[in-house]
Every structure is written in structure tokens, then in C-alpha cells.
Amino acid sequence: MSTVGLTFPVNTTYEEWLRAGAQISRIVNSSAWCLGDWLVRGQDRYTDRYRRAIDDVGLDYQTLRNYAWVARRFPQERRRAPLSFGHHAEVAALPGPEQDYWLNQADNRGWSRNQLRRQLRESRRREHGETGPLVPLPRLVVGRERIDRWRSAALREKSEFSSWLVAKLDQAAANVLTEFDTD
């Protein structure tokens, strides 16, 4: 193994190859948790050197920030070993009891991260009475400061980010439409 790949001996058996894949999968999953825990420790202890350390590591700032955010939302005793970091990231914005509910569902039903994401999306749609097909929203390009502020507001209201955005857009639309109806 090197920093650019993995080389197998010519006589690698299927079982050895399969074991290597399982081990690599565990390493990849645990590395996200480990980086998140490393970042949380750095934020808490080395605030003056934290940003420089992130730059020195050479990973994308937003990716690392996401790792730290998920790690903070799930102390080690709440992490589910059978589920991936991605499973946890999908429910990280939810309140603790909802996180536990959805992680239990994913674990008990053997859902992949994508299946969990679909189930969450369907649940939100049902909550909001939506039954028709989903239509993609055009991509918005906004500054990082705005996104960070919006995420912070969603967290304060204990709401999942995309649900919070949709609720705020609905609220703004209702306000404008009400104004026009009273004119």
C-alpha cells in the first residue's frame, strides 16, 4: 500500500481480496470519524493554530468542517458501528431522539446510506402533505458566510438544513402572497 494505491500479489485468493476490501472499507469509514474527532480536539484546544493545521493537512476545508460537525453531533458512545459515517451524517441535523429513531431503522432494516436518505426525504414529504413528483430546484450560488449563517439558524431551531430552507421559503412566499391578497 502507498499513498497512491494498493498492489496485490499475483497469487491473491478471492478470500484474501475480499478481506482486503472489508478492511479498506472499515478504514475509510473510521477515517472520517477520526478526522472529525481530531478536528474537534483542535478546535477546542488549539484555536490559535487550528486553521493553519487544517491547511497543512491538505484536505478540503468544507469536507473537514462537515466531519467535525458530525463528530460533535455524535459522541463516540452514540455512534453505531454497523452504520457508516454517511448514515450518521444524514441524520446529524435532527434532534437526538429522531437521530436514534432513524439510525435504528437503518440498522434494523439494513438500509444503505442512500436508502436512509430516501426514507428521510419521503418522511419529510409526507409531513408536509406533498404527494406529487419532486422537481429539482435550480442550483444557487451564494457566499460561504450566508450558508454558514443559515446552517447555524437551522441548528438553533433544531431543524434539518434543507427542511429549514424550504420552510423559510414557504413562509416568505406566504407573507408576500398575503400582502397582495390584502391590497
C-alpha positions in Angstrom: 0.0 0.0 0.0 1.2 3.5 -0.8 -0.3 7.0 -0.9 -1.4 6.4 -4.5 -2.8 2.9 -4.4 -2.7 -0.7 -3.5 -0.8 -3.5 -5.2 -1.8 -7.2 -4.8 0.4 -10.2 -5.2 -0.3 -12.2 -8.4 -1.5 -15.2 -6.3 -4.0 -13.3 -4.2 -7.0 -15.6 -3.5 -10.6 -14.4 -3.7 -10.9 -14.7 0.1 -7.8 -12.5 0.6 -9.0 -10.0 -1.9 -12.5 -9.9 -0.2 -10.9 -9.5 3.3 -8.8 -6.6 2.0 -11.9 -4.9 0.7 -13.7 -5.2 4.0 -10.6 -3.9 5.8 -10.3 -0.9 3.5 -14.0 -0.2 3.9 -13.6 -0.1 7.7 -10.5 2.2 7.4 -12.4 4.6 5.1 -15.4 4.8 7.4 -13.3 5.2 10.6 -11.1 7.8 8.9 -14.0 10.2 8.7 -14.7 9.7 12.4 -11.0 10.0 13.3 -10.6 13.2 11.3 -13.8 14.6 12.8 -12.5 13.8 16.4 -9.1 15.3 15.5 -10.7 18.5 14.3 -13.0 18.8 17.4 -9.9 18.4 19.6 -8.1 21.0 17.6 -11.0 23.5 17.7 -11.3 23.0 21.5 -7.6 23.1 22.4 -5.6 24.9 19.7 -7.9 27.6 18.5 -5.0 29.9 17.5 -3.3 27.2 15.4 -6.4 25.3 14.2 -6.8 26.9 10.7 -3.1 26.5 9.9 -3.2 22.9 10.9 -6.1 22.3 8.5 -4.3 24.0 5.7 -1.2 21.8 6.5 -3.2 18.6 6.3 -4.2 19.5 2.7 -7.9 18.4 2.8 -10.8 20.4 1.7 -11.9 22.8 4.4 -15.7 22.2 3.9 -15.2 18.4 4.0 -13.2 18.7 7.2 -15.8 21.0 8.7 -18.5 18.5 7.9 -16.5 15.7 9.6 -16.1 17.9 12.7 -19.8 18.8 12.7 -21.0 15.2 12.6 -18.4 14.1 15.2 -19.7 16.8 17.6 -23.3 15.7 17.0 -22.4 12.1 17.8 -20.2 11.5 20.8 -18.5 8.1 20.5 -20.9 6.3 22.8 -23.8 7.2 20.4 -22.1 6.1 17.2 -23.4 2.9 15.6 -20.6 0.7 14.5 -22.7 -1.3 12.0 -23.6 2.0 10.2 -21.3 4.2 8.2 -20.2 7.8 8.9 -22.5 8.7 6.0 -25.5 7.2 7.8 -24.8 9.4 10.8 -24.2 12.5 8.6 -27.7 12.0 7.0 -29.4 12.4 10.4 -26.9 14.7 12.2 -29.1 17.8 11.8 -32.1 16.1 13.5 -32.8 16.3 17.3 -31.2 13.4 19.2 -34.3 11.2 19.6 -35.0 11.5 15.8 -31.4 10.6 15.1 -31.7 7.5 17.2 -35.0 6.5 15.6 -33.6 6.8 12.0 -30.3 5.1 12.9 -32.3 2.2 14.5 -34.4 1.9 11.4 -31.3 1.9 9.1 -29.6 -0.7 11.3 -32.6 -3.0 11.8 -33.6 -2.8 8.1 -30.1 -3.0 6.6 -30.6 0.3 4.8 -27.7 1.8 2.8 -27.0 5.5 3.3 -28.9 6.2 0.1 -31.9 4.2 1.3 -31.8 6.1 4.6 -31.7 9.4 2.7 -34.7 8.3 0.5 -36.7 7.3 3.6 -35.9 10.6 5.3 -37.0 12.5 2.2 -40.2 10.6 1.9 -41.0 11.1 5.6 -40.5 14.9 5.2 -42.7 14.9 2.1 -45.5 13.1 4.0 -45.2 15.5 6.9 -45.6 18.5 4.6 -48.5 16.8 2.7 -46.6 16.6 -0.6 -47.6 13.8 -2.9 -46.6 14.8 -6.4 -43.2 14.3 -8.1 -40.2 16.2 -6.8 -38.9 19.0 -9.1 -35.3 19.9 -8.8 -34.6 23.5 -7.7 -32.1 25.4 -9.8 -28.6 25.5 -8.2 -28.0 28.6 -6.1 -24.5 30.0 -5.8 -24.1 32.0 -2.6 -21.3 33.0 -0.3 -20.0 30.7 2.4 -20.9 33.2 5.1 -24.5 33.1 4.1 -24.6 29.3 4.1 -22.9 29.2 7.5 -25.4 31.7 8.9 -28.3 29.7 7.5 -27.0 26.4 8.8 -26.5 28.0 12.3 -30.1 29.3 12.3 -31.4 25.8 11.2 -29.4 24.2 14.0 -30.7 26.7 16.6 -34.3 25.8 15.5 -33.3 22.1 15.7 -34.2 21.6 12.1 -32.5 19.7 9.2 -30.9 22.3 6.9 -32.8 21.6 3.7 -36.1 21.3 5.6 -35.4 24.7 7.3 -34.7 26.3 3.9 -37.9 25.0 2.4 -39.9 26.2 5.5 -38.4 29.7 5.3 -39.1 29.9 1.6 -42.7 28.8 2.1 -43.0 31.4 4.9 -41.7 34.2 2.7 -44.0 33.2 -0.1 -47.0 33.1 2.2 -46.1 36.6 3.5 -45.8 38.1 0.0 -49.0 36.4 -1.2 -50.9 37.5 1.8 -49.7 41.1 1.2 -51.0 41.0 -2.3 -54.3 39.5 -1.3 -55.0 42.3 1.1 -54.3 45.1 -1.4 
